[in-house]
Amino acid sequence: MKTLAFLGSLLLLTQVSPVYAQEASDLAKKLSNPIAAMISVPFQWNYDHGAGPNNGDKVTLNVQPVIPISLNEDWNLISRTIVPVVWQNDIAGNSGTQFGLSDTTQSLFFSPKAPTSGGIIWGVGPAMLLPTGTDSLLSTRKWGAGPTGVVLRQHGPWTYGGLANHIWSFAGDDSRSDVNSTFLQPFVTYTTKDAWTFALNTETTYDWTNDEWSVPINAMVSKLVKIDEQPISLQAGVRYYAASSDNGPDGFGARAAVTFLFPK
């Protein structure tokens, strides 16, 4: 019901504040590119259920600013930051409720400004794990780093590709488990001429330390609108855990997001 209500308000906003179709469609397609040379600030809300033996609940608000930096005529440096604000209850048995910051992931992509002759857009660089969690159950208490990369192609209304990283811990609390984790995010999106975007992706994580998979599949719909000349993308969708770790969430979850765009 909450998702339906969100979509209803999304439709209302599109009627109140229409956007020129071509401009909106172009911006929506840029937003489908994780390393587009455009400042964007997403606020992404996620709800998951079924964690731990007591089927705990978890709500995460990811603040995810994307900031491009022009290095020269040919190259950009794209900064992508994920700062999670988390509320959770009984995610580790009778563990009670925690609320606060979780660990931050900072990624930097060195990316050519022009696609290849075949239309391929790509970027590579480092990813870093920063132990910013404000509670022991919200943090790995580890510093980590590793490589990250993204490759995609945009053809007509379609955007398809994948983003990946691998992070190893190298410092932190010796009493906590080491971090040795691979993240894989294949994605495909379709953007209409009136700036609706339909997206499907997975956010797969493999924990090499504990030999566990987590495979949430996300199906989302978004609409780009303007409010007082400010481009904003509104998104809602559902997720399903095709695989989950022993103490991770399972079944269905939900996602909604508001993204502020700052095109040049």
C-alpha positions in Angstrom: 0.0 0.0 0.0 2.8 2.4 0.8 4.4 1.8 -2.6 1.0 2.4 -4.3 0.6 5.6 -2.4 4.1 6.7 -3.4 3.3 6.0 -7.1 0.1 7.9 -6.8 1.9 11.0 -5.4 4.4 10.6 -8.2 1.7 10.8 -10.8 0.2 13.8 -9.1 3.5 15.6 -9.3 4.0 14.9 -13.0 0.6 16.6 -13.6 1.4 19.6 -11.4 4.9 20.2 -12.7 5.4 18.9 -16.2 8.9 18.7 -17.7 9.8 19.2 -21.3 9.9 15.7 -22.6 13.2 15.6 -24.4 15.1 17.3 -21.6 13.5 15.1 -19.0 14.2 11.9 -21.0 17.9 12.9 -21.5 18.3 13.6 -17.7 16.6 10.3 -16.8 19.0 8.4 -19.1 22.0 10.2 -17.5 20.7 9.1 -14.1 20.7 5.5 -15.3 24.5 5.8 -15.9 26.3 5.4 -12.5 29.3 7.5 -13.8 27.5 10.2 -15.7 29.2 13.6 -15.5 26.3 15.1 -13.5 25.9 15.9 -9.8 23.1 13.9 -8.2 22.1 13.4 -4.6 19.9 10.3 -4.1 18.1 9.6 -0.8 17.2 5.9 -1.0 14.9 4.3 1.5 15.0 0.4 1.9 12.9 -1.9 4.0 13.9 -5.5 4.6 12.5 -8.2 6.9 13.4 -11.7 8.1 16.9 -11.1 9.4 18.2 -13.5 12.2 16.3 -16.1 14.1 13.6 -13.7 15.2 12.8 -12.4 11.7 14.1 -8.9 12.5 13.3 -5.7 10.6 15.7 -3.3 9.0 15.2 0.2 7.5 18.1 1.9 5.7 18.2 5.4 4.3 21.2 5.6 1.9 22.5 9.1 1.2 24.4 8.6 -2.1 25.9 11.8 -3.5 27.6 11.4 -7.0 30.1 14.2 -7.8 32.0 14.4 -11.1 35.4 16.1 -11.3 36.9 17.1 -14.6 40.6 16.1 -14.6 41.5 17.2 -18.2 39.9 17.3 -21.7 39.7 13.5 -21.8 39.1 12.2 -18.3 36.6 12.6 -15.4 37.0 11.4 -11.8 33.5 10.3 -10.5 33.1 10.2 -6.7 30.3 7.9 -5.5 29.6 7.9 -1.7 27.1 5.7 0.2 26.3 6.8 3.8 23.7 4.5 5.4 21.4 5.7 8.2 20.0 2.5 9.7 17.1 1.6 12.1 17.0 -2.1 12.9 15.3 -4.4 15.4 16.3 -7.9 16.5 18.5 -8.5 13.5 20.8 -10.7 15.6 18.3 -12.6 17.8 17.1 -10.7 20.8 19.4 -7.8 20.1 16.9 -5.0 20.6 16.8 -1.8 18.5 19.7 0.2 17.0 19.6 3.5 15.2 22.4 5.5 13.7 25.1 5.6 11.0 26.4 2.4 9.4 29.7 2.0 7.6 30.4 4.3 4.6 31.5 3.1 1.2 33.5 5.5 -0.9 34.2 4.7 -4.6 36.3 6.7 -7.1 36.0 6.0 -10.9 38.5 7.3 -13.5 36.4 7.4 -16.6 37.0 8.7 -20.2 34.7 11.6 -21.1 33.8 10.1 -24.4 32.5 6.5 -25.0 34.5 4.1 -27.0 33.8 3.8 -30.8 31.5 0.9 -29.9 29.5 3.1 -27.4 31.0 1.5 -24.3 31.2 3.7 -21.2 33.5 2.5 -18.5 35.3 3.5 -15.3 37.7 1.9 -12.8 39.3 3.0 -9.5 39.4 2.2 -5.8 36.6 1.5 -3.3 37.1 2.1 0.4 35.2 0.9 3.5 35.1 3.5 6.3 34.0 2.3 9.8 31.6 5.2 10.5 29.0 3.0 12.3 27.8 4.5 15.5 26.9 1.1 17.1 28.7 -2.3 17.2 25.8 -3.9 15.4 25.8 -1.3 12.7 29.5 -1.5 11.8 32.2 -4.0 10.8 34.7 -1.9 12.9 37.1 -2.5 9.9 38.9 -0.3 7.4 38.8 -1.8 4.0 39.8 -1.2 0.4 39.9 -2.8 -3.0 39.2 -2.3 -6.7 35.9 -1.2 -8.3 34.7 -0.9 -11.9 31.7 -0.2 -14.1 31.0 -0.8 -17.7 27.7 0.0 -19.6 26.2 0.9 -22.9 23.4 3.2 -23.7 21.5 2.4 -27.0 18.2 4.2 -27.7 16.0 4.0 -24.6 18.1 1.1 -23.1 20.9 1.2 -20.6 22.6 -2.0 -19.6 25.8 -3.0 -17.9 27.3 -3.8 -14.5 29.1 -2.4 -11.5 31.4 -4.4 -9.3 33.8 -4.1 -6.4 35.8 -6.2 -4.0 36.8 -5.0 -0.6 39.3 -6.6 1.8 39.8 -5.3 5.4 43.3 -4.2 6.3 42.9 -2.6 9.8 40.4 -2.2 12.6 39.1 -4.2 15.6 41.0 -7.5 15.8 38.1 -9.1 17.6 35.8 -8.6 14.6 35.7 -10.9 11.5 37.7 -9.8 8.5 36.0 -8.3 5.5 36.5 -10.1 2.3 33.5 -9.3 0.1 32.6 -9.1 -3.6 29.7 -6.9 -4.8 28.1 -7.5 -8.2 25.4 -5.3 -9.7 24.3 -6.1 -13.2 21.5 -3.7 -14.4 19.2 -2.9 -17.3 16.9 0.1 -17.6 14.4 1.4 -20.2 13.6 5.1 -20.4 10.6 6.4 -22.2 10.3 9.6 -24.1 8.3 11.1 -21.3 11.0 10.3 -18.7 9.6 7.2 -17.1 12.4 4.7 -16.3 11.8 1.0 -15.6 14.8 -0.7 -14.0 15.8 -4.3 -13.0 19.0 -5.1 -11.2 20.6 -7.3 -8.6 22.8 -6.2 -5.7 24.6 -9.5 -5.2 27.2 -9.8 -2.4 29.4 -12.8 -1.7 31.1 -13.0 1.7 34.3 -15.0 1.2 35.0 -15.1 5.0 31.7 -16.9 5.8 31.0 -18.5 2.4 27.6 -16.8 2.1 25.6 -15.2 -0.8 23.1 -12.4 -0.6 21.1 -11.9 -3.9 18.4 -9.3 -3.7 16.6 -8.7 -7.1 15.2 -5.2 -7.4 12.4 -4.1 -9.8 11.8 -0.3 -9.9 10.0 2.4 -11.7 10.9 6.1 -11.6 9.7 9.4 -13.1 11.7 12.6 -13.6 9.8 15.8 -12.8 10.6 19.4 -12.1 9.6 21.3 -9.0 10.3 25.0 -9.2 13.0 24.3 -11.9 14.7 21.7 -9.8 14.9 18.3 -11.6 13.9 15.5 -9.3 13.6 11.7 -9.9 11.0 9.8 -7.8 11.4 6.1 -7.6 9.5 3.2 -6.0 9.9 -0.6 -6.3 10.1 -4.0 -4.7 12.9 -6.5 -4.0 13.0 -10.2 -3.6 15.9 -12.1 -2.0 16.7 -15.1 -4.3 19.4 -16.0 -1.8 20.3 -14.7 1.7 23.0 -15.2 4.3 22.1 -17.2 7.5 21.4 -14.0 9.5 20.3 -11.8 6.5 16.9 -10.7 5.4 14.7 -12.9 3.1 11.5 -12.8 1.2 10.2 -9.4 -0.1 11.3 -5.9 0.7 10.6 -2.4 -0.6 12.5 0.6 -2.0 11.7 4.2 -2.6 14.0 7.1 -3.5 14.1 10.8 -4.2 17.1 12.0 -6.3 18.0 15.7 -6.7 19.8 16.4 -10.0 22.2 19.3 -10.7 23.0 19.2 -14.5 25.5 21.7 -15.8 
